[in-house]
Amino acid sequence: MKKLLTLAFLALMSVSAMAQQVDLRKKISVSGSAETEVTPDIIYLSISLKEYFKDNNSKKKVDITTLENQLYNAVQKAGLDKENLTINNLSSYNWATEKKKNPDFLASKQYRLKVADLNKWNAILAEIDAKGIASTNIESYDYSKIEGLKKELKVKALLAAREKATYLVQALGDKLGSAIDIQEVNNESYPQPMYRANVMMMKAESADMAGNAAEIDFKKIKLNYIMNVVFEIKGS
């Protein structure tokens, strides 16, 4: 009998606890948004240099060291820190060995350059032997103040949600209470850069091509945040 009474008491307490957990507050769910567009100011570019034979003569090779020196000098001339230029990879793990075994072996190197101004990139390309440039490309880009901008937009979206909830609740003669739940929706967009015809400088036919500007159309980075917020409704 004692056991039955104990079990009944525990069951009653459990039901009571569940009843207390039911949220009977009046609530309103709204969304607020904020967005902006920014022009990238950090650009990561890649350039591939490759040795070649002048006039198809195997004894007149323009070696990778010559091309590399042209690149380093061009970067310095453009006023960029040397840390902005790094080597991505070599054409072969046994690069030096290959050159010894095969006189016709053409070595190549890939570099990564960080710039803030594409005009400097054009100036750098103009200083390098065009026939030694295998390809150029944009790896990625970013905006230097992106984190601060993200925070600002999230706050704006949150305030927009509260403003919306306020006038909706007031229209019913009630007052807006505290936020009960906040959920963030991220709609960041980093579109790929669009290339024009002469951005790739592969197999240039003459050194005059080195003066060509690499023309790139940038789409802006679009940041859009939506904040879904649940507020409590208080009676007037």
C-alpha positions in Angstrom: 0.0 0.0 0.0 2.9 2.3 0.9 4.5 1.7 -2.5 1.2 2.5 -4.3 0.9 5.8 -2.4 4.5 6.7 -3.2 4.0 5.9 -6.9 0.8 7.9 -7.0 2.5 10.8 -5.3 5.4 10.8 -7.8 3.0 10.6 -10.8 1.1 13.6 -9.4 4.3 15.6 -9.0 5.4 14.7 -12.5 2.1 15.9 -14.0 2.3 19.1 -11.9 5.9 19.8 -13.1 4.9 19.3 -16.8 2.0 21.7 -16.3 4.4 24.3 -14.9 6.7 23.9 -18.0 3.9 24.9 -20.5 4.6 28.4 -21.8 1.4 30.2 -21.6 2.8 33.6 -22.5 1.4 35.5 -25.5 4.0 35.8 -28.2 4.6 37.4 -31.6 7.1 36.2 -34.2 8.6 38.8 -36.6 11.5 39.1 -39.0 13.8 42.1 -39.5 16.4 42.5 -42.3 19.4 44.7 -43.2 21.6 44.6 -46.3 24.5 46.4 -48.0 27.0 46.0 -50.8 30.7 46.6 -50.6 33.5 46.7 -53.2 36.3 44.1 -52.4 39.5 45.8 -51.2 41.6 42.6 -50.7 42.3 40.6 -53.8 44.4 37.4 -54.0 45.8 36.8 -57.5 47.8 34.0 -58.9 50.4 34.1 -61.6 52.2 31.2 -63.2 55.6 31.7 -64.8 57.2 29.2 -67.1 60.5 29.0 -68.9 60.5 29.2 -72.7 62.9 29.0 -75.6 63.6 32.2 -77.6 62.8 31.7 -81.3 62.3 28.0 -80.6 66.1 27.7 -80.0 66.9 25.2 -77.2 70.1 27.1 -76.5 68.3 30.3 -75.8 66.2 29.5 -72.8 64.7 32.2 -70.6 65.1 30.6 -67.2 62.7 30.7 -64.3 65.2 32.7 -62.2 65.1 35.6 -64.7 61.3 35.6 -64.8 61.1 35.3 -61.0 63.5 38.3 -60.6 61.3 40.3 -62.9 58.3 39.5 -60.8 60.0 40.4 -57.5 61.3 43.6 -58.9 57.9 44.5 -60.3 56.2 43.9 -56.9 58.8 46.2 -55.2 58.4 48.8 -57.8 54.6 48.8 -57.3 55.2 49.6 -53.6 54.0 46.3 -52.2 55.5 44.5 -49.2 57.5 41.4 -50.1 55.3 39.4 -47.7 52.4 40.0 -50.2 54.1 37.6 -52.7 54.4 33.9 -51.9 55.2 30.8 -53.9 52.2 28.5 -54.3 54.1 25.4 -55.7 56.7 24.2 -58.1 56.1 22.3 -61.3 57.9 19.2 -60.0 59.2 17.9 -56.7 62.4 16.9 -58.4 62.7 20.2 -60.2 66.5 20.5 -60.1 67.0 16.8 -61.0 64.7 17.1 -64.0 66.7 20.1 -65.3 69.9 18.0 -65.1 68.4 14.9 -66.8 66.5 16.7 -69.5 67.9 19.9 -71.1 64.6 20.7 -72.7 62.7 20.6 -69.4 60.8 23.8 -68.8 60.3 24.7 -65.2 57.4 26.6 -63.9 56.4 28.3 -60.7 53.1 29.5 -59.3 52.9 32.6 -57.1 50.1 34.2 -55.0 50.0 38.0 -54.7 47.8 40.1 -52.3 46.8 43.5 -53.6 44.3 46.2 -52.8 44.4 47.9 -56.2 44.1 46.1 -59.5 46.0 49.0 -61.2 49.1 47.8 -59.4 48.5 44.3 -60.8 48.4 45.7 -64.3 51.7 47.6 -63.6 53.3 44.4 -62.3 52.3 42.4 -65.4 53.7 45.1 -67.6 57.2 44.6 -66.1 57.3 40.8 -66.8 58.3 39.1 -70.0 54.9 38.2 -71.5 56.1 35.0 -73.0 57.1 33.8 -69.6 53.6 34.3 -68.2 51.6 31.0 -68.5 48.5 32.3 -66.8 47.0 34.7 -64.3 43.9 34.3 -62.3 42.0 35.6 -59.3 41.9 33.1 -56.4 39.6 35.0 -54.0 38.8 38.4 -52.6 37.5 40.0 -49.4 36.7 43.2 -47.7 39.0 44.4 -44.9 36.2 45.7 -42.6 33.9 42.8 -43.2 33.5 41.6 -39.6 32.6 45.1 -38.3 30.1 45.5 -41.1 28.5 42.1 -40.3 27.9 43.1 -36.7 26.4 46.4 -37.7 24.0 44.8 -40.1 22.9 42.1 -37.6 22.1 44.9 -35.0 20.1 46.8 -37.7 18.1 43.7 -38.6 17.4 43.0 -34.9 16.2 46.6 -34.3 14.1 46.4 -37.5 12.4 43.3 -36.1 11.7 45.0 -32.8 10.2 48.1 -34.5 7.9 45.9 -36.6 6.8 43.9 -33.5 6.2 47.1 -31.6 3.8 48.7 -34.0 2.0 45.5 -34.6 1.4 44.8 -30.9 0.5 48.4 -30.2 -2.2 48.2 -33.0 -3.8 45.6 -30.8 -3.6 47.8 -27.7 -0.9 45.7 -26.1 2.7 46.3 -25.1 5.9 44.6 -26.4 7.8 42.6 -23.9 11.3 41.1 -24.0 12.7 38.9 -26.7 12.2 35.2 -26.0 14.1 33.7 -29.0 16.4 35.1 -31.7 17.5 33.3 -34.8 19.9 34.6 -37.5 19.6 33.9 -41.2 22.8 34.5 -43.2 22.5 35.5 -46.9 26.1 36.5 -47.7 27.0 36.5 -51.4 30.5 36.4 -52.8 30.0 36.3 -56.6 32.9 35.2 -58.8 34.7 38.0 -60.6 33.9 38.3 -64.3 36.8 38.2 -66.8 37.1 40.1 -70.0 38.8 38.6 -73.0 42.4 39.8 -72.4 42.7 38.9 -68.7 44.4 35.6 -69.5 47.9 36.2 -70.9 48.7 32.7 -72.1 51.2 32.1 -74.9 51.8 35.7 -75.7 53.1 36.2 -79.2 55.2 39.3 -78.5 56.6 41.2 -75.6 54.4 44.1 -76.5 51.5 42.1 -75.0 53.0 42.6 -71.5 51.7 46.2 -71.6 48.1 45.0 -71.9 45.9 45.8 -68.9 44.2 42.9 -67.3 40.6 44.1 -67.2 38.4 42.6 -64.6 34.8 43.4 -63.8 34.0 43.0 -60.1 30.6 42.4 -58.7 30.2 43.8 -55.2 30.0 41.6 -52.1 26.4 41.6 -50.9 25.7 41.1 -47.2 22.1 40.4 -46.1 21.0 39.4 -42.7 17.5 38.4 -41.5 16.8 38.1 -37.8 13.8 36.0 -36.8 12.7 37.1 -33.3 10.0 36.0 -30.9 8.8 38.7 -28.4 6.5 38.4 -25.5 3.3 40.3 -25.6 2.3 42.1 -22.4 -1.2 43.4 -21.7 -1.8 47.1 -21.6 
